[in-house]
Amino acid sequence: MNTVKEQMAEVINDQPLDASYEEIMRELAFQRMINRGMEDSREQRTLSNEEIERRIQSWQQ
């Protein structure tokens, strides 16, 4: 498995040469969100669609 630094370098190197600082930061943040979501899924820290619907409906009351 790649180190965090290697993963970040890969994301940065995949960006076009004219990418702005903001675009690169957005891509890094997006990749972090994906990694966290995958980790949550592996650890079964997820909610079913039904549970999400129930929670949203409770907010609307």
N, CA, C and O atoms as CSV, one atom per row, in Angstrom:
chain,resi,resn,atom,element,x,y,z
A,1,MET,N,N,0.843,-1.189,0.000
A,1,MET,CA,C,0.000,0.000,0.000
A,1,MET,C,C,0.880,1.240,0.000
A,1,MET,O,O,1.918,1.286,0.660
A,2,ASN,N,N,0.451,2.230,-0.743
A,2,ASN,CA,C,1.202,3.482,-0.819
A,2,ASN,C,C,1.058,4.278,0.468
A,2,ASN,O,O,0.044,4.198,1.162
A,3,THR,N,N,2.082,5.037,0.763
A,3,THR,CA,C,2.000,5.938,1.911
A,3,THR,C,C,1.083,7.109,1.558
A,3,THR,O,O,0.769,7.331,0.388
A,4,VAL,N,N,0.667,7.841,2.562
A,4,VAL,CA,C,-0.177,9.013,2.344
A,4,VAL,C,C,0.539,9.995,1.423
A,4,VAL,O,O,-0.071,10.557,0.513
A,5,LYS,N,N,1.810,10.196,1.657
A,5,LYS,CA,C,2.580,11.132,0.843
A,5,LYS,C,C,2.612,10.679,-0.620
A,5,LYS,O,O,2.501,11.504,-1.526
A,6,GLU,N,N,2.760,9.387,-0.849
A,6,GLU,CA,C,2.760,8.859,-2.214
A,6,GLU,C,C,1.383,9.018,-2.863
A,6,GLU,O,O,1.284,9.351,-4.044
A,7,GLN,N,N,0.325,8.781,-2.088
A,7,GLN,CA,C,-1.031,8.949,-2.618
A,7,GLN,C,C,-1.289,10.402,-3.002
A,7,GLN,O,O,-1.874,10.679,-4.049
A,8,MET,N,N,-0.850,11.326,-2.152
A,8,MET,CA,C,-1.036,12.744,-2.439
A,8,MET,C,C,-0.245,13.157,-3.674
A,8,MET,O,O,-0.743,13.903,-4.517
A,9,ALA,N,N,0.976,12.676,-3.777
A,9,ALA,CA,C,1.805,12.999,-4.942
A,9,ALA,C,C,1.157,12.491,-6.222
A,9,ALA,O,O,1.218,13.155,-7.256
A,10,GLU,N,N,0.540,11.324,-6.157
A,10,GLU,CA,C,-0.126,10.766,-7.335
A,10,GLU,C,C,-1.302,11.648,-7.767
A,10,GLU,O,O,-1.471,11.928,-8.953
A,11,VAL,N,N,-2.106,12.081,-6.801
A,11,VAL,CA,C,-3.230,12.969,-7.121
A,11,VAL,C,C,-2.714,14.261,-7.746
A,11,VAL,O,O,-3.246,14.722,-8.756
A,12,ILE,N,N,-1.690,14.838,-7.150
A,12,ILE,CA,C,-1.127,16.088,-7.665
A,12,ILE,C,C,-0.567,15.889,-9.064
A,12,ILE,O,O,-0.808,16.711,-9.948
A,13,ASN,N,N,0.174,14.817,-9.275
A,13,ASN,CA,C,0.776,14.572,-10.587
A,13,ASN,C,C,-0.262,14.281,-11.662
A,13,ASN,O,O,0.012,14.477,-12.846
A,14,ASP,N,N,-1.442,13.820,-11.276
A,14,ASP,CA,C,-2.510,13.554,-12.239
A,14,ASP,C,C,-3.211,14.829,-12.712
A,14,ASP,O,O,-3.982,14.793,-13.672
A,15,GLN,N,N,-2.950,15.945,-12.048
A,15,GLN,CA,C,-3.597,17.205,-12.414
A,15,GLN,C,C,-2.912,17.833,-13.623
A,15,GLN,O,O,-1.714,17.641,-13.832
A,16,PRO,N,N,-3.677,18.588,-14.422
A,16,PRO,CA,C,-3.059,19.280,-15.560
A,16,PRO,C,C,-2.018,20.289,-15.080
A,16,PRO,O,O,-2.084,20.768,-13.949
A,17,LEU,N,N,-1.071,20.602,-15.938
A,17,LEU,CA,C,0.002,21.520,-15.556
A,17,LEU,C,C,-0.511,22.900,-15.169
A,17,LEU,O,O,0.114,23.586,-14.361
A,18,ASP,N,N,-1.635,23.313,-15.731
A,18,ASP,CA,C,-2.164,24.642,-15.425
A,18,ASP,C,C,-3.199,24.621,-14.296
A,18,ASP,O,O,-3.927,25.596,-14.112
A,19,ALA,N,N,-3.269,23.530,-13.547
A,19,ALA,CA,C,-4.231,23.440,-12.437
A,19,ALA,C,C,-3.900,24.477,-11.374
A,19,ALA,O,O,-2.737,24.714,-11.048
A,20,SER,N,N,-4.956,25.091,-10.840
A,20,SER,CA,C,-4.750,26.084,-9.790
A,20,SER,C,C,-4.558,25.391,-8.439
A,20,SER,O,O,-4.836,24.202,-8.277
A,21,TYR,N,N,-4.083,26.164,-7.495
A,21,TYR,CA,C,-3.915,25.675,-6.122
A,21,TYR,C,C,-5.257,25.156,-5.595
A,21,TYR,O,O,-5.327,24.093,-4.978
A,22,GLU,N,N,-6.327,25.931,-5.851
A,22,GLU,CA,C,-7.655,25.548,-5.367
A,22,GLU,C,C,-8.122,24.245,-5.999
A,22,GLU,O,O,-8.708,23.407,-5.314
A,23,GLU,N,N,-7.876,24.060,-7.287
A,23,GLU,CA,C,-8.280,22.827,-7.955
A,23,GLU,C,C,-7.536,21.622,-7.381
A,23,GLU,O,O,-8.130,20.567,-7.160
A,24,ILE,N,N,-6.253,21.781,-7.144
A,24,ILE,CA,C,-5.463,20.687,-6.573
A,24,ILE,C,C,-5.934,20.363,-5.168
A,24,ILE,O,O,-6.070,19.192,-4.813
A,25,MET,N,N,-6.185,21.390,-4.363
A,25,MET,CA,C,-6.667,21.160,-2.998
A,25,MET,C,C,-8.028,20.470,-3.017
A,25,MET,O,O,-8.294,19.595,-2.192
A,26,ARG,N,N,-8.891,20.862,-3.958
A,26,ARG,CA,C,-10.208,20.235,-4.065
A,26,ARG,C,C,-10.068,18.754,-4.420
A,26,ARG,O,O,-10.784,17.916,-3.872
A,27,GLU,N,N,-9.158,18.429,-5.324
A,27,GLU,CA,C,-8.934,17.029,-5.696
A,27,GLU,C,C,-8.369,16.215,-4.531
A,27,GLU,O,O,-8.758,15.066,-4.324
A,28,LEU,N,N,-7.455,16.815,-3.777
A,28,LEU,CA,C,-6.905,16.128,-2.607
A,28,LEU,C,C,-7.998,15.869,-1.570
A,28,LEU,O,O,-8.070,14.787,-0.989
A,29,ALA,N,N,-8.847,16.874,-1.345
A,29,ALA,CA,C,-9.943,16.707,-0.383
A,29,ALA,C,C,-10.924,15.637,-0.871
A,29,ALA,O,O,-11.411,14.831,-0.078
A,30,PHE,N,N,-11.213,15.630,-2.180
A,30,PHE,CA,C,-12.125,14.643,-2.741
A,30,PHE,C,C,-11.569,13.237,-2.555
A,30,PHE,O,O,-12.299,12.321,-2.176
A,31,GLN,N,N,-10.288,13.067,-2.819
A,31,GLN,CA,C,-9.664,11.752,-2.652
A,31,GLN,C,C,-9.714,11.314,-1.191
A,31,GLN,O,O,-9.933,10.138,-0.900
A,32,ARG,N,N,-9.513,12.256,-0.275
A,32,ARG,CA,C,-9.591,11.940,1.159
A,32,ARG,C,C,-10.991,11.480,1.535
A,32,ARG,O,O,-11.154,10.534,2.305
A,33,MET,N,N,-12.011,12.157,0.985
A,33,MET,CA,C,-13.389,11.754,1.271
A,33,MET,C,C,-13.670,10.348,0.753
A,33,MET,O,O,-14.339,9.556,1.418
A,34,ILE,N,N,-13.161,10.045,-0.422
A,34,ILE,CA,C,-13.342,8.696,-0.979
A,34,ILE,C,C,-12.676,7.666,-0.080
A,34,ILE,O,O,-13.277,6.644,0.253
A,35,ASN,N,N,-11.436,7.934,0.312
A,35,ASN,CA,C,-10.717,6.990,1.172
A,35,ASN,C,C,-11.433,6.776,2.504
A,35,ASN,O,O,-11.515,5.649,2.992
A,36,ARG,N,N,-11.948,7.851,3.089
A,36,ARG,CA,C,-12.665,7.722,4.362
A,36,ARG,C,C,-13.950,6.928,4.179
A,36,ARG,O,O,-14.296,6.106,5.027
A,37,GLY,N,N,-14.657,7.162,3.087
A,37,GLY,CA,C,-15.880,6.425,2.810
A,37,GLY,C,C,-15.620,4.943,2.615
A,37,GLY,O,O,-16.377,4.103,3.102
A,38,MET,N,N,-14.549,4.625,1.902
A,38,MET,CA,C,-14.198,3.220,1.694
A,38,MET,C,C,-13.833,2.559,3.022
A,38,MET,O,O,-14.200,1.411,3.274
A,39,GLU,N,N,-13.113,3.287,3.861
A,39,GLU,CA,C,-12.753,2.752,5.178
A,39,GLU,C,C,-14.004,2.531,6.027
A,39,GLU,O,O,-14.131,1.502,6.691
A,40,ASP,N,N,-14.921,3.485,6.008
A,40,ASP,CA,C,-16.180,3.331,6.741
A,40,ASP,C,C,-16.946,2.111,6.245
A,40,ASP,O,O,-17.515,1.366,7.042
A,41,SER,N,N,-16.962,1.910,4.944
A,41,SER,CA,C,-17.674,0.767,4.368
A,41,SER,C,C,-17.035,-0.545,4.814
A,41,SER,O,O,-17.738,-1.482,5.191
A,42,ARG,N,N,-15.716,-0.614,4.774
A,42,ARG,CA,C,-15.022,-1.829,5.213
A,42,ARG,C,C,-15.286,-2.130,6.677
A,42,ARG,O,O,-15.413,-3.291,7.065
A,43,GLU,N,N,-15.369,-1.088,7.486
A,43,GLU,CA,C,-15.593,-1.246,8.930
A,43,GLU,C,C,-17.080,-1.316,9.278
A,43,GLU,O,O,-17.452,-1.347,10.451
A,44,GLN,N,N,-17.916,-1.341,8.256
A,44,GLN,CA,C,-19.372,-1.412,8.411
A,44,GLN,C,C,-19.921,-0.255,9.245
A,44,GLN,O,O,-20.823,-0.435,10.064
A,45,ARG,N,N,-19.371,0.914,9.025
A,45,ARG,CA,C,-19.866,2.133,9.676
A,45,ARG,C,C,-20.721,2.902,8.670
A,45,ARG,O,O,-20.421,4.043,8.320
A,46,THR,N,N,-21.787,2.255,8.217
A,46,THR,CA,C,-22.671,2.853,7.227
A,46,THR,C,C,-24.115,2.757,7.696
A,46,THR,O,O,-24.429,2.022,8.633
A,47,LEU,N,N,-24.985,3.507,7.033
A,47,LEU,CA,C,-26.404,3.467,7.331
A,47,LEU,C,C,-27.155,3.021,6.082
A,47,LEU,O,O,-26.746,3.316,4.959
A,48,SER,N,N,-28.248,2.312,6.292
A,48,SER,CA,C,-29.071,1.882,5.164
A,48,SER,C,C,-29.847,3.074,4.609
A,48,SER,O,O,-30.009,4.094,5.280
A,49,ASN,N,N,-30.323,2.930,3.376
A,49,ASN,CA,C,-31.159,3.975,2.782
A,49,ASN,C,C,-32.402,4.211,3.622
A,49,ASN,O,O,-32.846,5.348,3.776
A,50,GLU,N,N,-32.958,3.146,4.161
A,50,GLU,CA,C,-34.159,3.276,4.983
A,50,GLU,C,C,-33.890,4.111,6.233
A,50,GLU,O,O,-34.704,4.954,6.612
A,51,GLU,N,N,-32.755,3.875,6.863
A,51,GLU,CA,C,-32.397,4.638,8.064
A,51,GLU,C,C,-32.188,6.108,7.719
A,51,GLU,O,O,-32.610,6.986,8.472
A,52,ILE,N,N,-31.549,6.380,6.604
A,52,ILE,CA,C,-31.341,7.772,6.175
A,52,ILE,C,C,-32.685,8.443,5.925
A,52,ILE,O,O,-32.907,9.570,6.366
A,53,GLU,N,N,-33.584,7.759,5.219
A,53,GLU,CA,C,-34.920,8.311,4.968
A,53,GLU,C,C,-35.646,8.610,6.273
A,53,GLU,O,O,-36.271,9.661,6.411
A,54,ARG,N,N,-35.565,7.686,7.234
A,54,ARG,CA,C,-36.214,7.884,8.526
A,54,ARG,C,C,-35.660,9.115,9.223
A,54,ARG,O,O,-36.416,9.913,9.777
A,55,ARG,N,N,-34.346,9.271,9.197
A,55,ARG,CA,C,-33.733,10.438,9.861
A,55,ARG,C,C,-34.118,11.738,9.187
A,55,ARG,O,O,-34.398,12.727,9.864
A,56,ILE,N,N,-34.137,11.751,7.870
A,56,ILE,CA,C,-34.521,12.973,7.154
A,56,ILE,C,C,-35.965,13.333,7.455
A,56,ILE,O,O,-36.287,14.501,7.671
A,57,GLN,N,N,-36.830,12.336,7.469
A,57,GLN,CA,C,-38.247,12.599,7.774
A,57,GLN,C,C,-38.401,13.154,9.185
A,57,GLN,O,O,-39.269,13.994,9.423
A,58,SER,N,N,-37.579,12.701,10.118
A,58,SER,CA,C,-37.687,13.221,11.492
A,58,SER,C,C,-37.283,14.688,11.563
A,58,SER,O,O,-37.766,15.413,12.433
A,59,TRP,N,N,-36.408,15.141,10.668
A,59,TRP,CA,C,-36.004,16.558,10.648
A,59,TRP,C,C,-37.134,17.440,10.152
A,59,TRP,O,O,-37.225,18.608,10.530
A,60,GLN,N,N,-37.994,16.890,9.310
A,60,GLN,CA,C,-39.039,17.689,8.677
A,60,GLN,C,C,-40.275,17.811,9.557
A,60,GLN,O,O,-41.241,18.463,9.160
A,61,GLN,N,N,-40.274,17.216,10.715
A,61,GLN,CA,C,-41.456,17.266,11.592
A,61,GLN,C,C,-41.375,18.406,12.561
A,61,GLN,O,O,-42.283,18.595,13.370
